[in-house]
């Protein structure tokens, strides 16, 4: 989960990482000047994307009136295919130099990659390669902190000391949060060697949510900002609307398999509505998750057909089919033809159960897609 800057800083502050004092504002008319930190301020549009300064959604403010004016201009804007629904108002950091530090999982190297630069800010990507230090550490706090200290020493003086200290604190935050990425850019460093995170990119591991109390509490409090992650936490599956105008609802399992299916459908000119990893192994004889998924799919205004694509290993397809038929009866909102492509354990039983419900089963994807196209042709939408 890619956190908005405000939430990233709140979580980092809880791990003793220095951040500027700030607050979140979702409605410019509700600005409470009494709650503002000491000024001057900076008003920062909250989207999960870089380049916000260049996009014009980060503005300095010297008075509360300027805060209000900037907030009104930024809120509701569309930037990089995202809508700005909140701004963070925080203290400006004056009299500081900028640097860069990040920690990220490097799966290929089997560790945590530490990256540093003595310069930071919007032009970080333009720095020459010899200005950037990078090394992989073992995935534990001591090793990451030691690696950060080694890299920081090459910068010397005040910046080196600050980067080493930042590396140690971020190592604790990274491991404690089970993060995938923490990037501080810019890292503001003052003349006395103290530092503060000017901006923060924080990517969490969704699979660790059940163990991460602080992240889970943030998600529960801010579920409107992270609908897919909140849905996964509550219902135990991954569901994302990939095309609001899509015509084909997908009931699928396996994240990689589902993504490949979406790519294949798009290459054929078909328009899938949603991504789904329903996780059939977690159904445990209950229809609750399936009913939820079917109702979510029914919300697609242009849905013409539902395609089921399940490869069964541990899952027994006969049991899955019985649950599916029951779930379909409990979700009458979804009134479209259903095409099932099933492969694996219990296929004969699935054929019998779904056949009795009027749903044909196709072990071959091409045959299933031919049936999907036939249904679309009947509505005048075949490709």
C-alpha positions in Angstrom: 0.0 0.0 0.0 1.4 3.3 -1.1 0.7 5.8 1.7 -0.2 9.4 1.3 2.5 11.7 2.6 0.4 12.7 5.6 -0.2 9.1 6.7 3.4 8.2 6.0 4.7 11.0 8.3 2.2 10.2 11.0 3.5 6.6 11.1 7.1 7.6 10.9 6.6 10.1 13.7 5.3 7.2 15.8 8.7 5.5 15.1 10.7 8.5 16.4 11.5 9.9 12.9 11.4 13.7 13.0 8.8 15.3 10.8 7.5 18.8 10.5 4.4 19.5 12.6 1.3 19.3 10.4 -2.4 18.5 10.0 -4.7 17.1 7.3 -7.4 19.2 5.7 -10.1 17.6 3.5 -12.4 20.6 3.3 -11.0 24.2 3.0 -14.1 25.6 4.7 -13.3 23.6 7.8 -9.8 25.1 8.4 -9.3 25.6 12.1 -6.6 28.2 12.4 -6.3 27.6 16.1 -5.1 24.0 15.3 -2.3 25.1 12.9 1.3 24.6 13.8 3.5 27.8 14.0 3.9 29.4 10.6 4.9 30.0 7.9 3.4 27.0 6.3 3.4 24.8 3.2 0.2 23.4 1.7 0.7 20.0 0.1 -1.8 18.2 -2.1 -2.1 14.5 -1.1 -1.8 12.0 -3.9 0.3 8.9 -4.3 2.6 10.2 -6.9 5.8 12.1 -7.2 6.3 15.5 -9.0 3.7 17.2 -6.9 5.7 20.5 -6.8 6.0 20.6 -10.6 2.3 19.8 -10.8 1.5 22.9 -8.8 -0.1 21.2 -5.7 2.6 22.3 -3.2 2.3 25.9 -2.2 3.9 28.1 0.5 1.7 30.2 2.7 2.6 33.1 5.0 -0.9 33.7 6.4 -4.0 31.6 7.3 -5.8 33.3 4.4 -3.2 32.1 2.0 -3.6 28.6 3.4 -7.3 28.8 2.7 -6.8 30.1 -0.8 -4.2 27.4 -1.7 -6.3 24.7 -0.2 -9.4 25.7 -2.2 -7.3 25.8 -5.4 -5.7 22.4 -4.8 -8.6 20.3 -3.4 -10.6 18.6 -6.0 -7.9 19.0 -8.7 -7.1 16.1 -11.0 -3.3 15.4 -11.1 -1.7 12.4 -12.8 -5.0 10.6 -13.1 -5.7 11.1 -9.4 -8.1 13.4 -7.5 -6.7 15.5 -4.7 -9.0 14.9 -1.8 -6.8 16.3 1.0 -4.0 18.6 1.7 -1.4 18.5 4.5 -0.6 21.8 6.1 2.8 21.8 7.8 5.5 24.1 9.1 8.0 25.2 6.5 11.6 24.2 7.2 13.9 27.1 6.9 17.7 27.4 6.8 18.4 23.7 5.9 20.3 21.9 3.2 18.7 19.0 1.3 19.8 15.4 1.1 18.3 12.1 0.1 17.9 8.7 1.7 15.8 5.6 1.0 15.5 2.0 2.1 13.8 -0.5 -0.1 13.4 -4.3 -0.4 15.8 -5.6 -3.1 14.3 -9.1 -3.7 17.0 -10.0 -6.3 19.8 -9.3 -3.8 18.0 -10.8 -0.9 18.2 -7.8 1.4 17.4 -4.1 1.9 19.0 -1.6 -0.5 20.2 1.6 1.2 20.5 4.6 -1.2 21.9 8.0 -0.2 22.8 11.3 -1.9 24.1 14.6 -0.5 21.6 16.4 -2.6 17.8 16.0 -2.7 14.6 17.6 -3.9 12.8 17.6 -7.2 15.9 17.1 -9.3 17.2 14.0 -7.6 16.8 11.9 -10.7 19.1 14.3 -12.6 22.1 13.7 -10.3 25.1 12.0 -11.8 25.6 8.4 -10.8 28.8 9.1 -8.8 26.8 11.4 -6.6 24.6 8.6 -5.3 25.7 5.9 -2.9 24.0 2.5 -2.8 24.6 -0.8 -1.1 22.5 -3.8 0.0 22.3 -4.8 3.7 21.0 -7.9 5.4 17.3 -7.4 6.5 17.9 -6.6 10.1 18.1 -3.3 12.0 21.8 -3.5 12.9 22.9 -4.4 9.4 20.9 -1.7 7.8 22.1 1.0 10.2 25.7 -0.2 9.8 25.3 0.0 6.0 23.8 3.5 6.3 26.7 4.7 8.5 29.2 3.4 6.0 27.6 5.2 3.1 27.1 8.4 5.1 30.8 8.5 6.1 31.7 9.1 2.4 29.9 12.5 2.6 31.7 13.6 5.7 30.9 16.6 8.0 27.4 17.6 9.1 25.6 15.9 6.2 27.3 12.6 6.8 26.5 12.6 10.5 22.8 13.5 9.8 22.5 10.8 7.1 24.0 8.2 9.4 21.5 9.1 12.2 18.6 9.1 9.7 19.7 5.7 8.4 19.7 4.3 12.0 16.2 5.7 12.8 14.8 4.6 9.4 16.2 1.2 9.8 14.1 0.7 13.0 11.0 2.2 11.3 11.5 0.0 8.2 11.8 -3.3 10.0 9.2 -2.5 12.7 6.7 -1.5 10.0 7.6 -4.4 7.7 7.9 -1.8 4.9 8.7 -2.3 1.3 10.0 1.2 0.7 10.7 4.3 2.8 12.1 7.3 0.9 12.9 10.7 2.4 13.3 13.3 -0.2 14.2 15.9 0.7 15.9 15.1 4.0 16.3 18.6 5.5 19.6 18.9 7.4 20.2 22.0 9.6 23.6 23.5 10.4 23.7 21.9 13.9 23.3 18.4 12.3 19.7 17.9 13.3 17.4 16.7 10.5 13.7 16.4 9.6 11.8 14.4 6.9 10.7 17.1 4.4 8.7 14.5 2.4 8.1 10.8 2.8 7.2 8.0 0.4 6.2 4.9 2.4 5.0 1.6 0.8 3.8 -1.1 3.2 3.4 -4.8 2.7 -0.4 -5.5 2.6 0.4 -9.1 3.7 1.7 -7.7 7.0 -1.4 -5.7 7.9 -2.7 -8.2 10.4 0.6 -7.8 12.4 0.9 -4.1 12.1 -1.4 -2.4 14.7 -0.4 1.2 13.8 -0.8 0.7 10.1 -4.1 -1.1 10.6 -5.4 1.6 12.9 -4.5 4.2 10.3 -6.2 2.3 7.6 -9.4 1.9 9.7 -9.4 5.6 10.4 -8.6 6.6 6.8 -10.4 3.8 4.8 -11.9 6.2 2.3 -8.3 7.1 1.2 -7.3 3.5 0.7 -10.5 1.7 -0.5 -8.8 -1.4 -2.0 -6.6 -2.0 1.1 -9.5 -1.4 3.5 -11.6 -3.9 1.5 -8.8 -6.5 1.6 -8.4 -6.0 5.4 -12.1 -6.4 6.0 -13.0 -9.1 3.5 -9.7 -11.0 3.0 -9.5 -10.6 -0.8 -8.1 -8.2 -3.4 -10.6 -6.3 -5.5 -9.9 -3.3 -7.7 -12.1 -1.6 -10.4 -9.7 -1.3 -13.3 -12.2 0.2 -15.8 -15.4 1.8 -14.6 -16.8 1.4 -18.1 -15.8 -2.3 -18.3 -18.2 -4.8 -19.7 -16.8 -8.0 -18.3 -16.9 -8.8 -14.6 -14.2 -11.2 -13.3 -14.5 -13.7 -10.6 -10.9 -15.0 -10.4 -8.3 -16.3 -8.0 -4.5 -15.8 -7.9 -3.1 -12.3 -8.2 -0.6 -13.1 -11.0 -3.1 -15.2 -12.9 -5.8 -12.6 -12.7 -3.4 -9.8 -13.9 -2.4 -12.0 -16.9 -6.0 -12.6 -17.7 -6.8 -8.9 -17.7 -3.8 -8.3 -20.0 -5.0 -11.0 -22.4 -8.6 -9.8 -22.4 -7.4 -6.2 -23.2 -5.2 -7.5 -26.0 -8.3 -9.1 -27.5 -10.2 -5.8 -27.3 -12.4 -6.9 -24.4 -13.0 -4.5 -21.5 -12.6 -6.2 -18.1 -14.3 -4.2 -15.3 -12.3 -5.5 -12.2 -9.3 -7.2 -10.9 -10.0 -9.9 -8.3 -8.0 -12.4 -6.2 -10.9 -14.0 -4.4 -8.7 -16.5 -2.6 -10.9 -19.5 -2.8 -8.9 -21.3 -0.1 -10.2 -18.8 2.4 -13.9 -19.3 1.7 -14.2 -22.1 4.3 -17.7 -23.2 3.3 -19.1 -19.6 3.6 -20.7 -17.6 0.8 -20.1 -14.2 2.5 -17.0 -13.3 0.5 -18.5 -14.5 -2.8 -21.8 -12.6 -2.2 -19.8 -9.4 -1.5 -17.7 -9.8 -4.7 -20.8 -10.5 -6.9 -22.5 -7.4 -5.5 -19.4 -5.3 -6.2 -19.3 -6.5 -9.7 -23.0 -5.8 -10.1 -22.2 -2.1 -9.5 -20.5 -1.9 -12.9 -23.0 0.1 -15.0 -21.9 -1.6 -18.3 -21.4 -5.2 -17.1 -22.7 -7.6 -19.8 -21.1 -10.9 -18.8 -19.3 -12.4 -15.8 -16.3 -14.7 -16.4 -15.1 -17.1 -13.7 -11.5 -18.3 -14.0 -10.4 -20.7 -11.3 -7.3 -23.0 -11.2 -7.9 -25.3 -8.3 -5.2 -26.9 -6.2 -6.2 -27.1 -2.6 -9.7 -25.8 -3.5 -12.2 -28.5 -4.5 -14.2 -27.2 -7.5 -17.3 -29.0 -6.5 -17.5 -27.3 -3.2 -16.6 -24.0 -4.8 -19.4 -24.4 -7.4 -22.0 -25.2 -4.7 -21.0 -22.0 -2.8 -21.1 -20.0 -6.1 -24.6 -21.2 -7.0 -25.8 -20.3 -3.5 -24.0 -16.9 -3.6 -25.6 -16.1 -7.0 -29.0 -16.7 -5.5 -28.1 -14.3 -2.7 -26.9 -11.6 -5.0 -29.8 -11.1 -7.4 -28.4 -7.7 -8.4 -26.0 -9.4 -10.9 -28.3 -10.3 -13.7 -25.9 -11.2 -16.5 -24.8 -14.4 -18.2 -22.0 -16.3 -16.4 -19.2 -18.2 -18.1 -17.0 -20.5 -16.1 -13.5 -21.6 -17.0 -12.4 -24.1 -14.3 -9.4 -26.4 -14.2 -8.2 -28.8 -11.4 -9.4 -30.7 -8.4 -13.1 -31.7 -8.5 -13.9 -30.6 -12.1 -16.5 -33.4 -12.7 -18.5 -32.4 -9.6 -18.3 -28.7 -10.7 -19.7 -29.5 -14.1 -22.7 -31.3 -12.5 -23.4 -28.5 -10.0 -23.0 -25.6 -12.4 -24.7 -27.5 -15.3 -27.8 -27.8 -13.1 -27.7 -24.1 -12.6 -27.4 -23.4 -16.3 -23.7 -22.5 -16.3 -21.5 -24.3 -18.8 -18.0 -25.1 -17.7 -15.0 -24.7 -20.1 -11.6 -26.1 -19.0 -10.0 -24.3 -22.0 -9.8 -20.5 -21.8 -10.2 -20.0 -25.6 -13.5 -21.8 -25.5 -14.6 -19.8 -22.5 -13.7 -16.5 -24.2 -15.6 -17.6 -27.3 -18.7 -18.0 -25.1 -18.0 -14.6 -23.6 -17.9 -13.1 -27.1 -21.1 -14.8 -28.0 -22.9 -13.2 -25.1 -21.4 -9.8 -25.9 -22.6 -10.2 -29.5 -26.1 -10.7 -28.3 -26.0 -7.3 -26.7 -24.2 -5.7 -29.7 -20.9 -5.3 -27.9 -18.7 -8.1 -29.4 -15.2 -7.1 -30.4 
